[in-house]
């Protein structure tokens, strides 16, 4: 792929975003007992109660991410969901790493393909501080701000035949010429063979700008491709929730690509794009099997470009950090 070629095309029409119900594919795990301590339990017990199995020492980034969540026992919350409008977007292709940078009209982040032939990405971890969304530059006038609501998403996913995704949506509302609210929520999403991602908000997990969130997507256990585990942890108030997400028939839960992304809604120009500062995604780890950890340095970097202007750009720091900067 030549540098600068878009990685997706966004051509949504008015009939392309019905609310598709993802909720029937989600299952709550058995709540843990009051004396439950993930640091002391066997992997079979952890999975039973919606916790990822504890990784081994050969995948240190994954192990560090796991330890970060369970270094103190969180408060376990049973997830409840509310369906969201589906997102009309073709799946991103598995792009050969012939170039280190590509451009997209809505996405900014990294794409990490599984390096081994025949292997499948089985887990992905990531964490970020929820930022605030701000009105676009075009909303600023001489007398104040134009009324309206704007939002953008931060997410990570394993993509294959069946896409598994978790993320946060940040939203800003202007009324009476001034900002009246800046809010956020957590959601899960999936795609199975079609061109839309169905999403549902996790309504039982309370979050807002400034909260530090850690997420994981993984197989429930190795050798069970029918379902997977998706977790969300608010590190600040130590609340944790998880759900089992089932794939459809003949669509394995595992995939071939891991992604960490900021997604902006469609906008005609740079000046119409929702604003944000920087998003630092850390503890980013992905791999396959129990012993194989993929290297973030092998990722394709994707910057958001609208017209001739870069809206947001991405860089890598250390071996587990993705930094996405708004312009």
C-alpha positions in Angstrom: 0.0 0.0 0.0 1.4 3.4 -0.9 1.9 5.9 1.8 -1.1 8.2 2.1 -3.7 5.8 0.8 -6.8 5.8 3.0 -7.3 2.7 5.1 -11.2 2.9 5.0 -13.9 4.6 3.1 -16.8 6.3 4.9 -19.9 6.6 2.8 -22.8 6.3 5.2 -26.3 7.0 4.0 -29.3 7.9 6.1 -30.5 4.3 6.3 -27.2 2.8 7.5 -27.3 3.3 11.3 -30.2 1.5 12.8 -29.9 0.3 16.3 -28.8 -3.3 16.1 -29.1 -5.2 19.3 -25.7 -6.6 20.5 -27.1 -7.4 23.9 -28.2 -11.0 23.1 -24.6 -11.9 22.5 -23.5 -10.7 25.9 -23.6 -12.7 29.1 -22.8 -11.7 32.7 -20.5 -14.0 34.7 -21.3 -15.5 38.0 -20.6 -12.8 40.7 -17.6 -13.6 42.9 -18.0 -14.3 46.7 -17.3 -11.5 49.1 -13.9 -12.9 50.1 -12.8 -13.3 46.4 -9.1 -12.2 45.8 -7.9 -12.6 42.2 -4.3 -12.8 43.3 -5.0 -16.0 45.3 -7.3 -17.8 42.9 -6.7 -20.5 40.2 -7.2 -19.5 36.6 -10.3 -21.6 36.3 -11.9 -19.7 39.2 -10.8 -16.4 37.8 -12.5 -17.1 34.4 -15.6 -18.4 36.2 -16.1 -14.9 37.7 -15.2 -12.9 34.7 -11.5 -12.2 35.3 -8.8 -12.9 32.7 -6.6 -15.8 33.5 -3.3 -14.6 35.1 -0.6 -14.5 32.3 2.7 -16.2 32.6 6.1 -14.5 32.8 6.8 -14.9 29.1 4.4 -12.2 28.2 5.5 -9.4 30.6 3.4 -6.6 29.1 0.3 -8.6 29.5 1.3 -9.7 33.0 1.9 -6.1 34.0 -1.5 -5.0 32.7 -3.1 -7.9 34.7 -1.3 -7.0 37.9 -2.3 -3.3 37.5 -5.9 -4.2 37.6 -5.8 -6.8 40.4 -3.1 -5.4 42.6 -5.9 -4.5 44.9 -9.2 -6.3 44.9 -11.8 -4.2 42.9 -15.5 -3.8 43.5 -17.2 -6.2 41.1 -20.2 -4.7 39.3 -22.7 -6.8 37.4 -22.9 -5.2 33.9 -26.1 -3.8 32.5 -26.4 -2.6 28.9 -28.3 -0.2 26.7 -28.1 -0.6 22.9 -26.6 2.3 20.9 -27.0 3.2 17.2 -24.9 1.0 15.0 -21.8 2.4 13.4 -21.7 2.2 9.6 -18.2 1.4 8.6 -16.6 -1.3 6.5 -14.0 -3.3 8.4 -10.4 -2.1 8.1 -8.4 -4.4 5.8 -5.4 -6.4 7.0 -2.8 -4.0 5.5 0.7 -5.4 4.8 3.3 -3.3 6.5 4.8 -1.8 3.3 4.8 1.6 4.8 5.0 2.9 8.4 2.4 5.6 8.1 -1.1 5.8 6.5 -3.9 8.3 6.5 -7.6 8.0 7.3 -10.5 10.5 7.4 -11.7 9.4 10.8 -9.2 7.1 12.6 -5.9 7.8 14.3 -3.9 5.1 16.1 -2.0 1.9 15.4 -2.8 -1.4 13.6 -0.8 -4.4 14.8 -1.1 -7.6 12.7 -0.3 -11.0 14.1 3.3 -11.8 12.8 3.2 -15.5 12.6 1.5 -17.3 9.7 -1.6 -19.1 10.7 -1.6 -17.5 14.2 -4.5 -15.6 15.6 -4.6 -12.6 18.0 -6.1 -13.9 21.2 -5.8 -10.9 23.6 -5.5 -7.2 23.8 -4.9 -4.9 26.7 -4.9 -1.1 27.0 -5.6 1.8 29.4 -6.2 5.5 29.1 -7.4 8.6 31.0 -10.7 9.7 29.7 -10.2 13.2 28.1 -12.7 16.0 27.6 -14.2 16.7 24.2 -14.4 20.3 23.0 -16.4 22.0 20.3 -14.9 22.3 16.9 -13.1 25.5 15.8 -16.1 26.3 13.5 -18.4 26.5 16.6 -16.5 29.5 17.9 -18.1 32.9 17.0 -17.6 36.5 18.1 -20.4 36.2 20.6 -19.8 32.7 22.0 -20.2 29.1 20.9 -22.7 27.7 18.5 -25.2 25.4 20.3 -24.8 21.7 19.6 -23.4 18.4 20.8 -20.1 16.8 19.6 -18.4 13.5 20.5 -15.5 11.2 19.6 -14.5 7.7 20.6 -11.4 5.9 21.9 -11.4 2.2 21.5 -9.3 -1.0 21.1 -10.3 -4.2 19.3 -9.4 -7.6 18.0 -10.5 -7.8 14.4 -11.1 -10.9 12.3 -14.1 -12.5 10.9 -15.8 -11.4 14.1 -14.7 -8.0 15.6 -14.6 -7.4 19.3 -14.2 -3.9 20.6 -14.4 -1.9 23.8 -14.0 1.8 24.3 -15.2 5.1 25.7 -17.2 7.9 24.1 -16.5 11.5 25.1 -19.2 14.1 24.5 -19.5 17.9 24.9 -22.7 19.9 24.8 -23.1 23.7 24.2 -26.3 25.5 25.2 -26.8 29.2 25.4 -23.5 29.9 23.8 -21.4 28.1 26.5 -20.3 24.5 27.4 -22.9 23.0 29.7 -21.6 19.4 30.0 -18.6 17.2 29.2 -19.4 13.6 29.8 -18.2 10.1 28.9 -19.4 6.5 29.0 -18.0 3.0 28.3 -19.4 0.7 25.6 -18.7 -2.7 23.9 -19.1 -3.4 20.2 -19.0 -6.2 17.8 -19.2 -6.9 14.0 -19.8 -10.3 12.4 -19.3 -10.3 8.7 -21.3 -7.1 7.9 -20.4 -3.5 7.5 -21.7 -2.1 10.8 -20.4 -2.3 14.3 -23.2 -2.9 16.8 -22.6 -1.2 20.2 -24.1 -1.2 23.7 -23.3 1.2 26.6 -22.3 -0.4 29.9 -24.8 1.6 32.0 -23.8 0.1 35.4 -20.3 1.4 35.2 -20.1 5.1 36.0 -17.2 7.1 34.4 -16.4 10.6 33.4 -13.5 12.8 32.1 -10.4 12.3 34.2 -11.1 8.7 35.1 -8.3 6.3 34.4 -9.7 3.2 32.7 -8.0 -0.2 31.9 -9.6 -2.6 29.4 -9.0 -6.2 28.2 -10.4 -8.4 25.5 -9.3 -12.0 25.4 -10.5 -15.6 24.9 -12.3 -17.0 27.9 -9.7 -19.6 27.9 -7.4 -21.1 25.2 -9.2 -23.5 23.0 -12.7 -22.0 23.4 -13.1 -19.9 20.2 -16.9 -19.5 20.7 -16.8 -16.8 23.3 -14.6 -14.2 24.8 -14.0 -12.0 27.8 -14.3 -8.2 27.7 -13.4 -6.3 30.9 -13.5 -2.6 32.0 -11.8 -1.3 35.2 -12.1 2.2 36.6 -8.7 2.3 38.4 -9.5 5.5 40.3 -12.5 4.1 42.2 -11.5 0.5 41.8 -14.7 -0.7 40.1 -14.6 -3.6 37.7 -17.0 -5.2 35.3 -16.8 -7.8 32.6 -19.0 -9.6 30.1 -18.8 -12.7 28.1 -19.3 -11.9 24.4 -20.3 -14.7 22.1 -19.5 -14.9 18.5 -22.0 -16.1 15.9 -21.8 -19.6 14.5 -18.6 -20.3 12.5 -17.1 -17.0 13.5 -14.2 -17.5 15.9 -13.7 -15.0 18.7 -10.0 -14.6 17.9 -8.7 -12.4 15.0 -5.7 -11.4 13.0 -5.3 -7.7 13.9 -5.1 -5.7 17.2 -5.9 -2.0 17.1 -5.8 1.0 19.5 -7.7 4.0 17.9 -9.3 7.4 18.3 -12.3 7.7 16.0 -13.7 11.1 15.0 -17.2 11.4 13.6 -17.6 12.5 9.9 -16.9 16.2 9.3 -16.5 18.2 6.1 -13.3 20.0 7.1 -10.6 20.2 9.8 -12.4 23.2 11.3 -15.6 21.2 11.7 -13.8 18.4 13.6 -14.4 17.9 17.4 -11.5 19.0 19.4 -9.4 17.1 22.0 -5.9 17.5 23.5 -3.9 14.3 23.7 -4.9 10.7 24.3 -2.2 8.6 25.9 -2.9 4.8 25.7 -0.6 2.8 27.9 -0.2 -0.7 29.0 -0.9 -1.7 25.3 -0.3 -5.4 24.8 -1.5 -8.0 22.3 -0.5 -11.5 21.5 -1.4 -15.1 20.7 -1.2 -18.3 22.7 0.2 -18.3 26.2 3.8 -17.5 25.3 3.7 -15.0 22.4 3.7 -11.3 22.8 3.4 -9.0 19.7 5.7 -6.0 19.4 4.1 -2.6 19.2 7.0 -1.4 17.2 5.7 -3.5 14.3 2.5 -1.5 14.0 1.3 0.5 11.1 0.7 4.1 12.3 -2.5 5.8 11.1 -3.0 9.6 11.2 -6.3 11.4 10.7 -6.3 13.6 7.6 -9.1 15.8 6.3 -8.4 17.7 3.1 -4.8 18.7 3.3 -4.7 19.0 7.1 -3.7 16.5 9.7 -6.5 16.5 12.4 -4.7 14.1 14.7 -1.4 12.2 14.7 0.0 9.2 16.5 3.4 8.2 17.9 4.8 5.3 19.9 6.6 5.8 23.2 8.6 3.0 24.9 7.2 -0.5 24.2 3.6 -0.2 25.4 2.4 3.4 24.8 0.4 5.0 22.0 0.2 8.8 22.0 -2.5 10.4 19.9 -2.4 14.2 19.6 -5.2 16.5 18.4 -4.2 19.5 16.3 
